[in-house]
Amino acid sequence: MSEGAPARMPAAVRRASILAAAEAEFAGNGLAGGRLDAIAERAGISHPRVVQMFGSKKKLFLEVVDVTYDKIEAAFERAEPTLPALGDAYVRLLRRERTIGMVMLQGYAGAADGDVQEAVRRRHLALMASIARLTGADAFQVRTFFATGLIQTVSAALELSGQRADTAWSAWVLQLATAPPGTGAAAGATTPARSD
């Protein structure tokens, strides 16, 4: 190799670089608006090399969706096994990596495509099962968790000024949903302070 030639990037590093570039591109532009040439440019790799490694824009998008769900699952695995703690872990992840929520929303938006719908559905259901396994939550509690998670995702994606109020409300709802039956927690619970 000559002195002026750039060092060859290991395949794993190249793949990670493309996935990071694709995450940023798809978070902002979705499957329909995301461009492989923009991803290649962000990653410092040729467009044909991206195609060679991932096959198509849709396949790359689906890989990014998988990576996003993997990050969420990893955050949940590290958290205390309660719905409020998992909710807190998700909020921290959204704040640390803004693309997480955006990719989630882009995955839902891309569900008009049957392949995307199937992939997102599969990962969504697997995440629901993981939450139930980790926390012992029943189906109603898991649905409540996802409902509050969607509020958090939208709040973070839109950078709403009331994010803290949304987070307090979500934590309150999750505590209500996880209160033991017959404790009167729902009747005695007070709503979080308003900070509109």
N, C-alpha and C positions, 0 to 999 in steps of 0.2 A: 504494500500500500504506500502511496506517495505521501509526503508530508502535508501537502495541501488538501488531500481528500478527507472529507468528514469521516469520523469514526462510525462504524456500522452499529446501529442500535439493535440490542437484543430483541428478539421477537416479543417477549413478554412486556418489555418496556414500550415497544412500538404499539402493541395492542392496548395497553393501559393509556397511552397518550391519545390514541384515536378515540377510545371510549370517553375520556375526559373531554375531549374536544366535541364529540358528538353529544354528550350530556348538555354542554353549554348551548350548542346549536339547537338541539331539539327542545330544550327547556324554553327557549325564546321563540322558536318558530314552528314547533310541532313536526309531525311526520310530513304533512303536505308542504309546509314552507321551508323545512330544513333542507340544506343543500350539501351534497357530498363534497363539492369543491371547496366550500367554506370550511367543512370539517377537516379536509386534507390540509388546507392552508393553516388552520389553527394548530394542527398537530405537526406541521412541518414535514408532511409526507405527501407523496404524489397521489393524485386522485385514483389512478389505476391500482395503486397499492392498497388503498382503502377497499376498493371493490374486490380485489383479489382476496383480502383477508376476511371480509364480511359478506360478500356476495351481492347484496343489494342495500339500498337505503332502508327498506322496510326491515330487513334482517338486522341491520345495525340499530335501528330504532328499538326493536324488540330486545336486543342485547342491553341497551341503555335502560329500558324498563326493568329488565331482570336485575341489573346492577342496583337500581334504585330500591326495588323491593328487598334485595339482599342487605342493603344498608339499614333499612327500617327493621328488618328481622334481627340484625346484629345489635342494633340499639335496644331492642326489646329483650334480647337474650341477656344483655348486661344489666338490665334494670331489675329492681325488686319486683317479684312476681305478683303485682296488684295492678288493677286497671288504672288507678290514679298515677302510679309510678310509671307505667308504660306511657300514659298520656303525657306526663312530664318529659319523659325521654324523647317522645316524638316532637314535642314543642322545641326542645333544645336542638334536636337534629334539624328541624326546619329553620331555626335561627342561624345555625352554624353553616348549613349548606342550602342556600335558597333554591338551588336547582331541584332539590328533592320534591318539594311541593309542586313546582312547575311541571316536572316530568310526570308526576302523578296525574295532574290535571290534563296534560297533553295526551296521556294514555287513555283517559276517559273520552277526551275529544276525538281521538282517533278510532274509537270503537265502532264507527260506521264501517270500517274495514273489518271483514270477518276474521282475518288472521290476528289483527290487533285485539279485537274483542275477545277472542278465545284466549290469547296469551294473558291479557289483563285480567280476565275472569279467573283463569287458573291461579294466577298469583294472588289475586284478591281473596279467593276462597282458601288458599293455603295460608295466607296471613291470618284470616279469621280463625282457622283451625289452630294455628300457632298461639294466638292470643288465648283461646279457650284452654289449650294445653298448659300454657305458662301460668295462667291465673285461676283456672277452675271456673271461669265465668260461663254462664249459660248463654243460650242463643240471644235472648233479649239483651243481656248485658253486653255481649259482643257487638250487637247492632247499635246499641247506645254509644259504645266506644267509637265505632266507625262514624256515627253521626257527629259526635263532637270533634273527631279527627278531621272531618271534612270542613267544619267551621274553622278549625285551626289552619288547615291547608289554604283555604281561601283568604283568611285574614293575613297570613304570612305572604301569600302571593301578591296580594293587593297592597301590602304594607299599610294596613289600616291603622289609623291612630288609636283605635280601641283594642289593639292586640292584647294588652294586659287584661282588659275586661273580658275579652273572649276566652282567655286562658283561665281566668278565675271562674267564669261561668261553666266552662268545660269541666274543670276539676270538681265543681259543686255537683254537676249532673252525674259525673262518674261516681262520686261518693254516695249520691242518692241511689244509683243503680246497683251499687255493691253493698248497701246496708242490709244486714240480715233481716229476713222477714219478721214482722211482728215487733220490731224495735221502735217503731214510730219515728224512725229517722226522717222519713219523708214529711211527716206532719210537723216535726220539730225543727226541721232544717230551715235556716234563714238564707235568703238569697244573698249572693255576694254584693258588696257595696257597689253602687253604680259609679262609673268613672267615664261617662260619655263625654 
